[in-house]
């Protein structure tokens, strides 16, 4: 299992709720959450064989900012 971390613009419950169907439709995601207390509104995903680029692409095409945070 991989843990993927992204900087997003998901900074309130309404945006998270609107983005939820896009995130949940990505095959391989087991769990996810958004930390609105973090300055980067971090999206943390626990997944099996999910490409960070595919997550970025799906959320960006839906109108959200999403960029992988690298170590």
C-alpha positions, -999 to +999 in steps of 0.1 A: +000+000+000+012+035-009+005+068+009+002+097-015+002+133-002-011+163-022-013+200-018-049+211-027-074+239-026-099+218-008-102+243+021-138+238+033-163+210+038-183+220+007-153+217-017-144+184-001-179+171-005-180+182-042-146+165-048-155+133-030-171+115-060-140+122-082-117+108-055-138+078-047-141+068-083-103+063-085-096+026-085-073+014-058-080+041-032-086+025+002-088+056+024-084+093+020-088+125+040-082+163+038-064+182+065-080+217+064-059+228+093-027+224+073-017+255+052-015+232+021-050+216+027-033+182+024-051+154+007-037+121+021-045+090+001-039+054+011-040+033-021-028+003-040-012+010-074-025+045-079-005+069-099+000+104-083-003+119-118-037+103-123-050+118-091-037+152-101-052+149-136-086+138-124-089+165-098-075+192-120-099+183-148-127+186-123-115+222-115-095+217-083-059+224-076-039+193-068-002+189-067+018+160-052+040+169-023+074+152-026+096+142+003 
